[in-house]
Amino acid sequence: MTAPIVGVTSYVEPARFTVWETTATLLPHAYVEQIVRAGGQPVLLPPAGDPSSALPRLDALVLSGGGDLNPAAYGAAPHERTGYVRDLRDEAEFALVRGTLDRDLPFLGVCRGLQVLNVALGGTLHQHVPDVVGDVRHSPAPGVYGRFPVKVEPGTRLAAALGAETVAVSHYHHQAIDRLGAGLTATAWSDDGLIEAAEADDRAFTLGVQWHPEVDGCLPLFRALVAAADGRPGQRQVKSRPGEIQVGGA
């Protein structure tokens, strides 16, 4: 049986590497490492063309972190601190979420990924968390994670995946869920009342977390995603002929 194929959304940003300075499709390597450690095979999905057309070949999807959503998507004017908006990525990821929900494909949203899921289902966002909670610990400084606990709702998919009801996690977000989208239930909170995770009530495995499990090396969460993908009725079990390359997917 092939390893479950896990699509991961990626950034398109100016980047510098070796002798080059150019626009690049990129993703922090921690996502790749955690998916591989969990038993999956990651495949990067750039916001180009129609990435949702790849969904029939995937067994699970991870929506990675990134810049802010365009607040027009939930009927709001931009806050002065809203930034790094990439309309092309918003459009691509909304299409991926819709297709994933239609197929009931196992889904994990990370930070921005949770926000995309929420807005796709009609929810809204707090555009600048310090305005809500009065401090900057959710994003203490550029490139610096804030680490503090969240409380997980017992009996949820998230609690089952993590095996704990309180976990210390790495935060780096200045936006967060305000009004929940249709069909979503909040499943974790920080002690200042912010929603830190949510999952879909009517899907086998659709959840998002506001923190960064890839940074924490949170293997149980990625293992739960890969296990959900591996157990899907549509997950292909392909025996290759000699010399033939195997391709997994749903």
C-alpha positions in Angstrom: 0.0 0.0 0.0 1.3 3.5 -0.8 1.8 6.1 1.8 -1.2 8.5 2.0 -0.6 11.5 -0.2 -1.0 14.7 1.8 -1.3 17.9 -0.2 0.2 21.0 1.5 -0.5 24.5 0.4 2.5 26.8 -0.1 3.5 30.4 -0.3 4.6 32.5 -3.3 6.9 35.1 -1.9 10.2 36.9 -2.7 13.0 34.7 -1.5 16.8 34.5 -1.4 18.7 31.2 -1.7 22.3 30.3 -2.8 23.0 33.0 -5.5 19.4 33.7 -6.4 16.9 36.4 -5.3 13.6 35.7 -7.0 9.9 34.9 -6.5 9.6 31.4 -5.2 7.0 28.8 -4.3 8.0 27.8 -0.8 7.0 26.1 2.5 8.7 25.8 5.9 10.3 22.4 5.9 8.9 21.5 9.3 5.6 20.7 7.6 7.3 18.3 5.3 9.2 16.6 8.1 6.1 16.1 10.3 4.0 14.6 7.5 6.8 12.2 6.6 7.4 11.2 10.2 3.6 10.6 10.5 3.7 8.2 7.6 2.4 10.4 4.8 3.9 11.6 1.5 3.8 15.4 1.2 3.0 17.1 -2.1 3.2 20.9 -2.3 0.3 22.7 -3.8 1.2 26.2 -5.1 -1.6 28.8 -5.6 -1.5 28.4 -9.4 -3.9 27.2 -12.0 -6.7 25.2 -10.3 -5.1 23.4 -7.3 -8.5 21.9 -6.4 -8.2 19.7 -9.5 -5.5 17.8 -7.6 -7.9 16.7 -4.9 -8.9 13.4 -6.5 -5.2 12.4 -6.3 -4.9 13.3 -2.6 -5.7 11.4 0.6 -5.5 14.4 2.9 -4.9 18.2 2.8 -3.0 20.6 5.1 -3.6 24.3 4.7 -0.4 25.9 6.0 0.1 29.2 7.7 0.9 32.5 6.0 -0.3 36.1 5.6 -3.6 37.6 6.4 -6.8 36.9 4.5 -8.3 39.7 2.5 -11.0 41.0 4.9 -13.3 41.6 2.0 -13.9 37.8 2.0 -15.9 38.3 5.2 -17.4 41.7 4.5 -14.9 43.8 6.5 -12.7 46.8 5.8 -9.0 46.2 6.3 -7.5 47.1 9.7 -4.4 49.2 9.6 -2.4 46.2 10.8 -3.7 43.8 8.2 -1.0 42.8 5.8 0.7 40.3 3.6 -2.6 39.8 1.8 -2.3 37.5 -1.3 -5.5 37.4 -3.2 -4.3 34.6 -5.5 -3.6 32.4 -2.5 -7.0 33.3 -0.9 -8.8 32.3 -4.0 -6.9 29.0 -4.5 -7.4 28.0 -0.8 -11.1 28.7 -0.7 -11.5 26.5 -3.7 -9.4 23.8 -2.0 -11.5 24.0 1.2 -14.8 23.7 -0.7 -13.5 20.7 -2.7 -12.1 19.1 0.4 -15.4 19.5 2.3 -17.4 18.1 -0.7 -15.1 15.0 -0.7 -14.9 14.7 3.1 -11.1 14.6 2.6 -9.2 14.6 5.9 -8.2 18.2 6.6 -5.8 20.0 8.9 -5.7 23.8 9.0 -2.7 25.4 10.6 -3.0 29.0 11.8 -4.1 30.8 8.6 -5.5 27.4 7.5 -8.0 27.5 10.3 -8.9 31.0 9.4 -9.5 30.1 5.7 -11.7 27.2 6.8 -13.7 29.5 9.1 -14.2 32.2 6.5 -15.1 29.7 3.8 -17.9 28.6 6.0 -19.2 32.1 6.6 -17.3 33.0 9.7 -15.4 36.2 10.5 -12.0 37.1 12.0 -10.6 39.4 14.6 -8.1 41.3 12.4 -5.7 42.3 15.2 -5.7 40.2 18.3 -4.0 42.8 20.6 -7.1 45.0 20.2 -9.1 42.1 21.6 -6.9 40.7 24.4 -4.8 43.7 25.3 -1.3 42.2 24.8 1.0 40.8 22.1 1.8 37.4 23.5 0.1 35.6 20.6 2.7 37.2 18.3 5.3 38.8 20.5 7.8 40.0 17.8 8.5 39.4 14.2 9.7 35.8 13.8 9.3 35.0 17.5 6.7 32.5 18.7 4.8 33.0 22.0 4.5 29.7 23.9 1.7 29.1 26.4 -1.1 26.6 27.0 -4.5 26.1 25.4 -7.4 24.2 26.9 -8.8 21.5 24.7 -12.5 20.4 24.9 -12.7 16.8 26.1 -14.3 14.2 23.8 -13.4 16.1 20.6 -11.3 14.8 17.7 -8.6 17.2 18.7 -8.5 15.9 22.3 -8.4 12.3 20.9 -5.5 13.2 18.6 -3.5 15.0 21.3 -4.3 12.7 24.2 -4.5 15.7 26.5 -6.8 18.5 27.6 -4.2 21.1 28.2 -1.2 21.5 25.9 1.5 24.2 25.6 1.8 25.3 22.0 3.7 27.8 19.9 1.6 30.8 18.8 2.4 33.2 16.0 -0.8 35.0 14.9 -2.3 38.5 15.2 -5.6 37.4 13.8 -8.1 34.8 15.1 -11.6 33.5 14.8 -14.4 36.0 15.8 -17.7 34.5 14.6 -17.6 30.7 13.9 -18.5 29.5 10.5 -21.5 27.3 9.9 -21.0 23.7 11.1 -17.8 24.4 13.1 -17.4 23.9 16.8 -14.7 25.5 18.9 -12.5 22.9 20.5 -9.7 24.8 22.2 -9.2 28.2 23.8 -6.4 30.3 25.3 -7.0 31.6 28.8 -7.8 35.0 27.3 -10.9 33.5 25.6 -9.6 33.4 22.0 -10.7 30.3 20.0 -7.6 28.3 19.3 -9.0 25.3 17.4 -12.2 24.3 15.7 -13.6 21.2 13.9 -16.4 20.4 11.6 -19.3 18.6 13.2 -20.4 16.6 10.1 -17.0 15.5 8.7 -14.9 12.5 9.5 -11.7 14.6 10.1 -11.8 18.3 9.5 -10.1 20.4 12.1 -7.9 23.4 12.4 -5.6 24.9 15.0 -4.5 28.4 15.5 -1.1 27.5 16.7 1.9 25.9 14.9 2.1 22.1 15.5 4.8 21.8 12.9 7.1 24.0 14.9 6.3 22.1 18.1 7.0 18.7 16.5 3.5 17.7 17.4 3.6 14.3 15.8 0.2 13.1 17.3 -1.8 15.7 15.3 -0.1 14.8 12.0 -0.4 11.1 12.8 -4.1 11.5 13.4 -4.5 13.2 10.0 -2.5 10.5 8.2 -4.4 7.8 10.0 -7.7 9.3 8.9 -6.4 9.4 5.3 -5.1 5.8 5.5 -8.5 4.6 6.8 -10.6 6.3 4.1 -12.6 3.9 1.8 -11.3 5.7 -1.2 -7.6 5.5 -0.2 -6.0 3.6 -3.0 -4.0 0.5 -2.4 -2.0 0.2 -5.6 0.3 -2.7 -6.5 2.8 -1.5 -9.1 4.1 -3.5 -12.0 7.9 -3.8 -12.3 9.4 -0.5 -13.3 6.1 1.4 -12.7 6.0 4.4 -10.3 3.2 4.2 -7.7 0.9 7.2 -7.3 -1.4 7.3 -4.2 -4.6 9.2 -3.8 -8.2 9.1 -3.2 
